[in-house]
Amino acid sequence: MLSVTEGEDKPLKYPHMFAAASLMLLNKVDLLPYLNFDVEKCMAYAREVNPNIDIILISATHGEGMENWLNWLEAQRCA
C-alpha cells in the first residue's frame, strides 16, 4: 500500500518491496486535488521495478476503488 501523501517515488526508494508485490494499492486518492502528486509517474515507477504489478487506486473515505480491490482479492482466492 502506498499513500499519495508518501510521494510518488516510494517504489524507487523501496524497490524490493514493490518488486515482490503482486498488487499496489494507491491509497488516499481523494486527497489528490490538495497534493503535488503525479499518479502516472508513480505507476510508472512501480512498473519500472515490477512490470507485472497490478495497481488499484482507492479511497477508504469515499469508497473509490474498493469494489475493484474486493474483486482482485476474490480472483486471487479462486486462483
C-alpha positions in Angstrom: 0.0 0.0 0.0 1.3 3.4 -0.9 -0.5 6.6 0.2 -0.4 9.6 -2.0 1.0 11.5 1.0 4.2 9.5 0.8 5.3 10.7 -2.6 5.3 9.1 -6.0 8.9 8.0 -5.8 8.3 5.4 -3.0 8.6 2.5 -5.4 12.1 3.6 -6.3 13.0 4.1 -2.6 11.8 0.6 -1.6 12.2 -1.4 -4.8 12.4 -4.8 -3.1 9.0 -4.3 -1.5 7.4 -3.4 -4.8 9.2 -6.0 -6.8 7.9 -8.7 -4.5 4.3 -7.4 -4.5 1.6 -8.5 -7.0 -0.6 -5.5 -6.1 -0.1 -1.9 -5.2 -2.9 -0.1 -3.6 -2.6 3.6 -4.2 -4.5 5.0 -1.2 -6.0 8.3 -0.2 -6.6 9.3 -3.8 -9.4 11.6 -2.5 -6.5 13.9 -1.4 -5.0 14.3 -4.9 -6.6 17.7 -5.5 -4.6 19.1 -2.5 -1.2 17.5 -3.2 1.6 17.7 -5.6 1.5 14.0 -6.6 1.8 12.6 -10.1 -0.3 9.4 -10.3 1.1 8.4 -13.8 4.7 8.9 -12.7 4.0 6.8 -9.5 2.5 4.0 -11.5 5.4 4.1 -14.0 7.9 3.9 -11.1 6.1 0.9 -9.7 6.1 -0.8 -13.1 9.8 0.1 -13.5 10.6 -2.2 -10.6 7.8 -4.7 -11.2 6.3 -4.7 -14.8 3.6 -7.2 -13.7 2.3 -5.3 -10.7 -1.4 -4.7 -10.6 -2.4 -1.2 -9.4 -5.7 -0.1 -7.9 -6.5 3.4 -6.8 -8.5 3.6 -3.7 -10.1 5.9 -1.2 -11.4 4.4 2.0 -13.1 7.8 2.7 -15.1 7.9 -0.5 -15.1 4.2 -1.3 -13.4 4.7 -4.7 -11.7 1.5 -5.9 -12.9 -0.7 -3.0 -15.0 -2.9 -5.3 -12.0 -3.3 -7.6 -9.9 -4.4 -4.7 -12.5 -6.8 -3.4 -12.8 -8.3 -7.0 -9.0 -8.6 -7.1 -9.0 -10.4 -3.7 -11.7 -12.8 -4.8 -9.8 -13.6 -8.0 -6.7 -14.4 -6.0 -8.7 -16.6 -3.6 -10.1 -18.5 -6.5 -6.8 -18.9 -8.4 
